[in-house]
Amino acid sequence: MTVAALKYHLYKPGGSKASTAILPVRVIGAERPVVEIDVAPGVRLRVTEGCDPSFVAALVSRLR
């Protein structure tokens, strides 16, 4: 999954009309690239490359 793919799924046409804000995202070095998303203070979600972007977008929206 890339940051661009995450943004697409957060803003894709026909999605929820609720306010959507992009969260700070940091890609960290690893065997497989990892995207780290700070959802709230003390709550961090880490997903590896290849994870389904629509699943990650849905998970982030529900965790907020």
PDB file with one MODEL, atoms N, CA, C and O in Angstrom:
MODEL        1
ATOM      1  N   MET A   1       0.838  -1.166   0.000  1.00  0.00           N
ATOM      2  CA  MET A   1       0.000   0.000   0.000  1.00  0.00           C
ATOM      3  C   MET A   1       0.884   1.230   0.000  1.00  0.00           C
ATOM      4  O   MET A   1       1.906   1.276   0.684  1.00  0.00           O
ATOM      5  N   THR A   2       0.486   2.211  -0.764  1.00  0.00           N
ATOM      6  CA  THR A   2       1.229   3.457  -0.791  1.00  0.00           C
ATOM      7  C   THR A   2       0.376   4.558  -0.190  1.00  0.00           C
ATOM      8  O   THR A   2      -0.831   4.399  -0.013  1.00  0.00           O
ATOM      9  N   VAL A   3       1.016   5.675   0.121  1.00  0.00           N
ATOM     10  CA  VAL A   3       0.274   6.818   0.655  1.00  0.00           C
ATOM     11  C   VAL A   3      -0.750   7.282  -0.380  1.00  0.00           C
ATOM     12  O   VAL A   3      -1.875   7.635  -0.027  1.00  0.00           O
ATOM     13  N   ALA A   4      -0.360   7.281  -1.661  1.00  0.00           N
ATOM     14  CA  ALA A   4      -1.283   7.700  -2.722  1.00  0.00           C
ATOM     15  C   ALA A   4      -2.517   6.792  -2.763  1.00  0.00           C
ATOM     16  O   ALA A   4      -3.635   7.275  -2.944  1.00  0.00           O
ATOM     17  N   ALA A   5      -2.317   5.485  -2.597  1.00  0.00           N
ATOM     18  CA  ALA A   5      -3.452   4.555  -2.607  1.00  0.00           C
ATOM     19  C   ALA A   5      -4.361   4.807  -1.410  1.00  0.00           C
ATOM     20  O   ALA A   5      -5.584   4.752  -1.542  1.00  0.00           O
ATOM     21  N   LEU A   6      -3.783   5.082  -0.251  1.00  0.00           N
ATOM     22  CA  LEU A   6      -4.587   5.381   0.934  1.00  0.00           C
ATOM     23  C   LEU A   6      -5.418   6.642   0.712  1.00  0.00           C
ATOM     24  O   LEU A   6      -6.606   6.668   1.031  1.00  0.00           O
ATOM     25  N   LYS A   7      -4.791   7.691   0.163  1.00  0.00           N
ATOM     26  CA  LYS A   7      -5.525   8.931  -0.107  1.00  0.00           C
ATOM     27  C   LYS A   7      -6.668   8.683  -1.086  1.00  0.00           C
ATOM     28  O   LYS A   7      -7.768   9.206  -0.903  1.00  0.00           O
ATOM     29  N   TYR A   8      -6.413   7.892  -2.120  1.00  0.00           N
ATOM     30  CA  TYR A   8      -7.462   7.597  -3.088  1.00  0.00           C
ATOM     31  C   TYR A   8      -8.668   6.965  -2.396  1.00  0.00           C
ATOM     32  O   TYR A   8      -9.803   7.382  -2.627  1.00  0.00           O
ATOM     33  N   HIS A   9      -8.431   5.972  -1.556  1.00  0.00           N
ATOM     34  CA  HIS A   9      -9.533   5.266  -0.918  1.00  0.00           C
ATOM     35  C   HIS A   9     -10.236   6.118   0.137  1.00  0.00           C
ATOM     36  O   HIS A   9     -11.409   5.882   0.430  1.00  0.00           O
ATOM     37  N   LEU A  10      -9.554   7.090   0.704  1.00  0.00           N
ATOM     38  CA  LEU A  10     -10.212   7.990   1.645  1.00  0.00           C
ATOM     39  C   LEU A  10     -11.128   8.975   0.927  1.00  0.00           C
ATOM     40  O   LEU A  10     -12.168   9.361   1.460  1.00  0.00           O
ATOM     41  N   TYR A  11     -10.746   9.377  -0.273  1.00  0.00           N
ATOM     42  CA  TYR A  11     -11.485  10.403  -1.009  1.00  0.00           C
ATOM     43  C   TYR A  11     -12.213   9.882  -2.236  1.00  0.00           C
ATOM     44  O   TYR A  11     -12.743  10.685  -3.003  1.00  0.00           O
ATOM     45  N   LYS A  12     -12.263   8.580  -2.455  1.00  0.00           N
ATOM     46  CA  LYS A  12     -12.836   8.047  -3.695  1.00  0.00           C
ATOM     47  C   LYS A  12     -14.295   8.461  -3.847  1.00  0.00           C
ATOM     48  O   LYS A  12     -15.013   8.623  -2.860  1.00  0.00           O
ATOM     49  N   PRO A  13     -14.727   8.633  -5.110  1.00  0.00           N
ATOM     50  CA  PRO A  13     -16.113   9.020  -5.383  1.00  0.00           C
ATOM     51  C   PRO A  13     -17.092   8.010  -4.811  1.00  0.00           C
ATOM     52  O   PRO A  13     -16.840   6.806  -4.813  1.00  0.00           O
ATOM     53  N   GLY A  14     -18.216   8.523  -4.318  1.00  0.00           N
ATOM     54  CA  GLY A  14     -19.250   7.649  -3.776  1.00  0.00           C
ATOM     55  C   GLY A  14     -19.001   7.233  -2.342  1.00  0.00           C
ATOM     56  O   GLY A  14     -19.804   6.503  -1.760  1.00  0.00           O
ATOM     57  N   GLY A  15     -17.905   7.685  -1.766  1.00  0.00           N
ATOM     58  CA  GLY A  15     -17.597   7.349  -0.373  1.00  0.00           C
ATOM     59  C   GLY A  15     -18.448   8.167   0.588  1.00  0.00           C
ATOM     60  O   GLY A  15     -19.337   8.913   0.176  1.00  0.00           O
ATOM     61  N   SER A  16     -18.168   8.019   1.826  1.00  0.00           N
ATOM     62  CA  SER A  16     -18.882   8.750   2.867  1.00  0.00           C
ATOM     63  C   SER A  16     -18.717  10.248   2.668  1.00  0.00           C
ATOM     64  O   SER A  16     -17.647  10.717   2.278  1.00  0.00           O
ATOM     65  N   LYS A  17     -19.770  10.990   2.934  1.00  0.00           N
ATOM     66  CA  LYS A  17     -19.721  12.449   2.818  1.00  0.00           C
ATOM     67  C   LYS A  17     -19.186  13.084   4.108  1.00  0.00           C
ATOM     68  O   LYS A  17     -19.074  14.306   4.199  1.00  0.00           O
ATOM     69  N   ALA A  18     -18.857  12.257   5.097  1.00  0.00           N
ATOM     70  CA  ALA A  18     -18.319  12.767   6.364  1.00  0.00           C
ATOM     71  C   ALA A  18     -16.963  13.415   6.116  1.00  0.00           C
ATOM     72  O   ALA A  18     -16.269  13.085   5.155  1.00  0.00           O
ATOM     73  N   SER A  19     -16.607  14.325   6.978  1.00  0.00           N
ATOM     74  CA  SER A  19     -15.328  15.011   6.872  1.00  0.00           C
ATOM     75  C   SER A  19     -14.182  14.007   6.999  1.00  0.00           C
ATOM     76  O   SER A  19     -14.164  13.181   7.912  1.00  0.00           O
ATOM     77  N   THR A  20     -13.235  14.090   6.080  1.00  0.00           N
ATOM     78  CA  THR A  20     -12.087  13.192   6.094  1.00  0.00           C
ATOM     79  C   THR A  20     -10.819  14.014   6.159  1.00  0.00           C
ATOM     80  O   THR A  20     -10.620  14.920   5.351  1.00  0.00           O
ATOM     81  N   ALA A  21      -9.971  13.707   7.105  1.00  0.00           N
ATOM     82  CA  ALA A  21      -8.693  14.405   7.234  1.00  0.00           C
ATOM     83  C   ALA A  21      -7.575  13.391   7.043  1.00  0.00           C
ATOM     84  O   ALA A  21      -7.659  12.266   7.536  1.00  0.00           O
ATOM     85  N   ILE A  22      -6.534  13.787   6.333  1.00  0.00           N
ATOM     86  CA  ILE A  22      -5.375  12.927   6.166  1.00  0.00           C
ATOM     87  C   ILE A  22      -4.539  13.002   7.427  1.00  0.00           C
ATOM     88  O   ILE A  22      -4.269  14.087   7.942  1.00  0.00           O
ATOM     89  N   LEU A  23      -4.137  11.861   7.912  1.00  0.00           N
ATOM     90  CA  LEU A  23      -3.350  11.777   9.130  1.00  0.00           C
ATOM     91  C   LEU A  23      -1.865  11.772   8.784  1.00  0.00           C
ATOM     92  O   LEU A  23      -1.490  11.444   7.659  1.00  0.00           O
ATOM     93  N   PRO A  24      -1.025  12.134   9.740  1.00  0.00           N
ATOM     94  CA  PRO A  24       0.412  12.037   9.477  1.00  0.00           C
ATOM     95  C   PRO A  24       0.799  10.586   9.200  1.00  0.00           C
ATOM     96  O   PRO A  24       0.431   9.688   9.958  1.00  0.00           O
ATOM     97  N   VAL A  25       1.530  10.358   8.131  1.00  0.00           N
ATOM     98  CA  VAL A  25       1.958   9.018   7.746  1.00  0.00           C
ATOM     99  C   VAL A  25       3.466   9.032   7.568  1.00  0.00           C
ATOM    100  O   VAL A  25       4.022   9.959   6.979  1.00  0.00           O
ATOM    101  N   ARG A  26       4.121   8.002   8.078  1.00  0.00           N
ATOM    102  CA  ARG A  26       5.563   7.896   7.953  1.00  0.00           C
ATOM    103  C   ARG A  26       5.895   6.500   7.453  1.00  0.00           C
ATOM    104  O   ARG A  26       5.425   5.512   8.018  1.00  0.00           O
ATOM    105  N   VAL A  27       6.700   6.406   6.399  1.00  0.00           N
ATOM    106  CA  VAL A  27       7.140   5.115   5.884  1.00  0.00           C
ATOM    107  C   VAL A  27       8.480   4.813   6.536  1.00  0.00           C
ATOM    108  O   VAL A  27       9.419   5.605   6.451  1.00  0.00           O
ATOM    109  N   ILE A  28       8.558   3.638   7.198  1.00  0.00           N
ATOM    110  CA  ILE A  28       9.772   3.283   7.916  1.00  0.00           C
ATOM    111  C   ILE A  28      10.459   2.116   7.213  1.00  0.00           C
ATOM    112  O   ILE A  28       9.803   1.288   6.580  1.00  0.00           O
ATOM    113  N   GLY A  29      11.772   2.058   7.328  1.00  0.00           N
ATOM    114  CA  GLY A  29      12.537   1.000   6.677  1.00  0.00           C
ATOM    115  C   GLY A  29      12.322  -0.345   7.349  1.00  0.00           C
ATOM    116  O   GLY A  29      12.257  -0.438   8.575  1.00  0.00           O
ATOM    117  N   ALA A  30      12.215  -1.376   6.540  1.00  0.00           N
ATOM    118  CA  ALA A  30      12.042  -2.740   7.041  1.00  0.00           C
ATOM    119  C   ALA A  30      12.250  -3.686   5.871  1.00  0.00           C
ATOM    120  O   ALA A  30      12.445  -3.244   4.738  1.00  0.00           O
ATOM    121  N   GLU A  31      12.209  -4.977   6.139  1.00  0.00           N
ATOM    122  CA  GLU A  31      12.298  -5.959   5.062  1.00  0.00           C
ATOM    123  C   GLU A  31      11.224  -5.662   4.020  1.00  0.00           C
ATOM    124  O   GLU A  31      11.509  -5.588   2.825  1.00  0.00           O
ATOM    125  N   ARG A  32      10.018  -5.497   4.475  1.00  0.00           N
ATOM    126  CA  ARG A  32       8.921  -5.047   3.623  1.00  0.00           C
ATOM    127  C   ARG A  32       8.567  -3.648   4.093  1.00  0.00           C
ATOM    128  O   ARG A  32       8.444  -3.415   5.295  1.00  0.00           O
ATOM    129  N   PRO A  33       8.401  -2.719   3.173  1.00  0.00           N
ATOM    130  CA  PRO A  33       8.062  -1.353   3.598  1.00  0.00           C
ATOM    131  C   PRO A  33       6.818  -1.342   4.486  1.00  0.00           C
ATOM    132  O   PRO A  33       5.851  -2.062   4.239  1.00  0.00           O
ATOM    133  N   VAL A  34       6.871  -0.516   5.513  1.00  0.00           N
ATOM    134  CA  VAL A  34       5.785  -0.404   6.471  1.00  0.00           C
ATOM    135  C   VAL A  34       5.286   1.033   6.470  1.00  0.00           C
ATOM    136  O   VAL A  34       6.080   1.973   6.503  1.00  0.00           O
ATOM    137  N   VAL A  35       3.972   1.200   6.431  1.00  0.00           N
ATOM    138  CA  VAL A  35       3.360   2.518   6.567  1.00  0.00           C
ATOM    139  C   VAL A  35       2.855   2.607   8.000  1.00  0.00           C
ATOM    140  O   VAL A  35       2.140   1.725   8.477  1.00  0.00           O
ATOM    141  N   GLU A  36       3.233   3.671   8.671  1.00  0.00           N
ATOM    142  CA  GLU A  36       2.864   3.875  10.070  1.00  0.00           C
ATOM    143  C   GLU A  36       1.903   5.053  10.131  1.00  0.00           C
ATOM    144  O   GLU A  36       2.223   6.143   9.655  1.00  0.00           O
ATOM    145  N   ILE A  37       0.716   4.839  10.721  1.00  0.00           N
ATOM    146  CA  ILE A  37      -0.320   5.864  10.782  1.00  0.00           C
ATOM    147  C   ILE A  37      -0.650   6.142  12.244  1.00  0.00           C
ATOM    148  O   ILE A  37      -1.075   5.244  12.971  1.00  0.00           O
ATOM    149  N   ASP A  38      -0.454   7.396  12.675  1.00  0.00           N
ATOM    150  CA  ASP A  38      -0.853   7.798  14.019  1.00  0.00           C
ATOM    151  C   ASP A  38      -2.326   8.179  13.968  1.00  0.00           C
ATOM    152  O   ASP A  38      -2.684   9.228  13.433  1.00  0.00           O
ATOM    153  N   VAL A  39      -3.175   7.325  14.526  1.00  0.00           N
ATOM    154  CA  VAL A  39      -4.622   7.519  14.458  1.00  0.00           C
ATOM    155  C   VAL A  39      -5.092   8.495  15.527  1.00  0.00           C
ATOM    156  O   VAL A  39      -5.965   9.324  15.270  1.00  0.00           O
ATOM    157  N   ALA A  40      -4.528   8.405  16.703  1.00  0.00           N
ATOM    158  CA  ALA A  40      -4.875   9.270  17.827  1.00  0.00           C
ATOM    159  C   ALA A  40      -3.681   9.250  18.773  1.00  0.00           C
ATOM    160  O   ALA A  40      -2.786   8.419  18.617  1.00  0.00           O
ATOM    161  N   PRO A  41      -3.653  10.147  19.747  1.00  0.00           N
ATOM    162  CA  PRO A  41      -2.537  10.105  20.689  1.00  0.00           C
ATOM    163  C   PRO A  41      -2.422   8.722  21.341  1.00  0.00           C
ATOM    164  O   PRO A  41      -3.354   8.251  21.992  1.00  0.00           O
ATOM    165  N   GLY A  42      -1.282   8.092  21.156  1.00  0.00           N
ATOM    166  CA  GLY A  42      -1.043   6.775  21.738  1.00  0.00           C
ATOM    167  C   GLY A  42      -1.566   5.609  20.914  1.00  0.00           C
ATOM    168  O   GLY A  42      -1.404   4.458  21.317  1.00  0.00           O
ATOM    169  N   VAL A  43      -2.189   5.876  19.768  1.00  0.00           N
ATOM    170  CA  VAL A  43      -2.719   4.811  18.919  1.00  0.00           C
ATOM    171  C   VAL A  43      -2.012   4.875  17.575  1.00  0.00           C
ATOM    172  O   VAL A  43      -2.155   5.852  16.839  1.00  0.00           O
ATOM    173  N   ARG A  44      -1.252   3.841  17.255  1.00  0.00           N
ATOM    174  CA  ARG A  44      -0.473   3.800  16.020  1.00  0.00           C
ATOM    175  C   ARG A  44      -0.805   2.507  15.276  1.00  0.00           C
ATOM    176  O   ARG A  44      -0.813   1.425  15.862  1.00  0.00           O
ATOM    177  N   LEU A  45      -1.076   2.636  13.988  1.00  0.00           N
ATOM    178  CA  LEU A  45      -1.399   1.505  13.135  1.00  0.00           C
ATOM    179  C   LEU A  45      -0.242   1.317  12.166  1.00  0.00           C
ATOM    180  O   LEU A  45       0.190   2.271  11.519  1.00  0.00           O
ATOM    181  N   ARG A  46       0.259   0.098  12.062  1.00  0.00           N
ATOM    182  CA  ARG A  46       1.342  -0.212  11.123  1.00  0.00           C
ATOM    183  C   ARG A  46       0.840  -1.262  10.143  1.00  0.00           C
ATOM    184  O   ARG A  46       0.337  -2.311  10.546  1.00  0.00           O
ATOM    185  N   VAL A  47       0.979  -0.974   8.858  1.00  0.00           N
ATOM    186  CA  VAL A  47       0.578  -1.931   7.828  1.00  0.00           C
ATOM    187  C   VAL A  47       1.738  -2.114   6.860  1.00  0.00           C
ATOM    188  O   VAL A  47       2.493  -1.180   6.589  1.00  0.00           O
ATOM    189  N   THR A  48       1.865  -3.320   6.348  1.00  0.00           N
ATOM    190  CA  THR A  48       2.956  -3.615   5.429  1.00  0.00           C
ATOM    191  C   THR A  48       2.513  -3.395   3.985  1.00  0.00           C
ATOM    192  O   THR A  48       1.325  -3.375   3.663  1.00  0.00           O
ATOM    193  N   GLU A  49       3.515  -3.233   3.141  1.00  0.00           N
ATOM    194  CA  GLU A  49       3.269  -3.088   1.711  1.00  0.00           C
ATOM    195  C   GLU A  49       2.456  -4.278   1.222  1.00  0.00           C
ATOM    196  O   GLU A  49       2.714  -5.418   1.607  1.00  0.00           O
ATOM    197  N   GLY A  50       1.488  -4.009   0.385  1.00  0.00           N
ATOM    198  CA  GLY A  50       0.648  -5.065  -0.146  1.00  0.00           C
ATOM    199  C   GLY A  50      -0.670  -5.219   0.588  1.00  0.00           C
ATOM    200  O   GLY A  50      -1.550  -5.951   0.134  1.00  0.00           O
ATOM    201  N   CYS A  51      -0.819  -4.538   1.717  1.00  0.00           N
ATOM    202  CA  CYS A  51      -2.078  -4.595   2.459  1.00  0.00           C
ATOM    203  C   CYS A  51      -3.158  -3.900   1.628  1.00  0.00           C
ATOM    204  O   CYS A  51      -2.871  -2.913   0.950  1.00  0.00           O
ATOM    205  N   ASP A  52      -4.377  -4.394   1.671  1.00  0.00           N
ATOM    206  CA  ASP A  52      -5.478  -3.842   0.883  1.00  0.00           C
ATOM    207  C   ASP A  52      -5.776  -2.405   1.314  1.00  0.00           C
ATOM    208  O   ASP A  52      -6.173  -2.184   2.458  1.00  0.00           O
ATOM    209  N   PRO A  53      -5.592  -1.417   0.423  1.00  0.00           N
ATOM    210  CA  PRO A  53      -5.790  -0.007   0.784  1.00  0.00           C
ATOM    211  C   PRO A  53      -7.207   0.311   1.237  1.00  0.00           C
ATOM    212  O   PRO A  53      -7.387   1.146   2.123  1.00  0.00           O
ATOM    213  N   SER A  54      -8.215  -0.327   0.659  1.00  0.00           N
ATOM    214  CA  SER A  54      -9.584  -0.034   1.083  1.00  0.00           C
ATOM    215  C   SER A  54      -9.824  -0.537   2.505  1.00  0.00           C
ATOM    216  O   SER A  54     -10.571   0.087   3.258  1.00  0.00           O
ATOM    217  N   PHE A  55      -9.202  -1.656   2.882  1.00  0.00           N
ATOM    218  CA  PHE A  55      -9.311  -2.156   4.252  1.00  0.00           C
ATOM    219  C   PHE A  55      -8.656  -1.180   5.229  1.00  0.00           C
ATOM    220  O   PHE A  55      -9.219  -0.869   6.279  1.00  0.00           O
ATOM    221  N   VAL A  56      -7.455  -0.697   4.874  1.00  0.00           N
ATOM    222  CA  VAL A  56      -6.744   0.243   5.749  1.00  0.00           C
ATOM    223  C   VAL A  56      -7.533   1.539   5.899  1.00  0.00           C
ATOM    224  O   VAL A  56      -7.657   2.062   7.007  1.00  0.00           O
ATOM    225  N   ALA A  57      -8.068   2.064   4.797  1.00  0.00           N
ATOM    226  CA  ALA A  57      -8.859   3.298   4.866  1.00  0.00           C
ATOM    227  C   ALA A  57     -10.094   3.113   5.751  1.00  0.00           C
ATOM    228  O   ALA A  57     -10.423   3.996   6.544  1.00  0.00           O
ATOM    229  N   ALA A  58     -10.773   1.980   5.622  1.00  0.00           N
ATOM    230  CA  ALA A  58     -11.941   1.700   6.454  1.00  0.00           C
ATOM    231  C   ALA A  58     -11.544   1.567   7.922  1.00  0.00           C
ATOM    232  O   ALA A  58     -12.236   2.078   8.803  1.00  0.00           O
ATOM    233  N   LEU A  59     -10.439   0.887   8.184  1.00  0.00           N
ATOM    234  CA  LEU A  59      -9.964   0.718   9.552  1.00  0.00           C
ATOM    235  C   LEU A  59      -9.611   2.055  10.193  1.00  0.00           C
ATOM    236  O   LEU A  59      -9.990   2.314  11.335  1.00  0.00           O
ATOM    237  N   VAL A  60      -8.892   2.900   9.470  1.00  0.00           N
ATOM    238  CA  VAL A  60      -8.500   4.214   9.994  1.00  0.00           C
ATOM    239  C   VAL A  60      -9.751   5.058  10.276  1.00  0.00           C
ATOM    240  O   VAL A  60      -9.826   5.715  11.315  1.00  0.00           O
ATOM    241  N   SER A  61     -10.724   5.049   9.372  1.00  0.00           N
ATOM    242  CA  SER A  61     -11.915   5.867   9.579  1.00  0.00           C
ATOM    243  C   SER A  61     -12.703   5.403  10.789  1.00  0.00           C
ATOM    244  O   SER A  61     -13.328   6.217  11.469  1.00  0.00           O
ATOM    245  N   ARG A  62     -12.684   4.103  11.068  1.00  0.00           N
ATOM    246  CA  ARG A  62     -13.412   3.597  12.242  1.00  0.00           C
ATOM    247  C   ARG A  62     -12.656   3.806  13.552  1.00  0.00           C
ATOM    248  O   ARG A  62     -13.268   3.932  14.612  1.00  0.00           O
ATOM    249  N   LEU A  63     -11.327   3.843  13.478  1.00  0.00           N
ATOM    250  CA  LEU A  63     -10.525   4.046  14.692  1.00  0.00           C
ATOM    251  C   LEU A  63     -10.537   5.497  15.164  1.00  0.00           C
ATOM    252  O   LEU A  63     -10.275   5.766  16.337  1.00  0.00           O
ATOM    253  N   ARG A  64     -10.837   6.432  14.266  1.00  0.00           N
ATOM    254  CA  ARG A  64     -10.870   7.843  14.673  1.00  0.00           C
ATOM    255  C   ARG A  64     -12.046   8.052  15.500  1.00  0.00           C
ATOM    256  O   ARG A  64     -12.285   9.167  15.962  1.00  0.00           O
TER     257      ARG A  64
ENDMDL
END
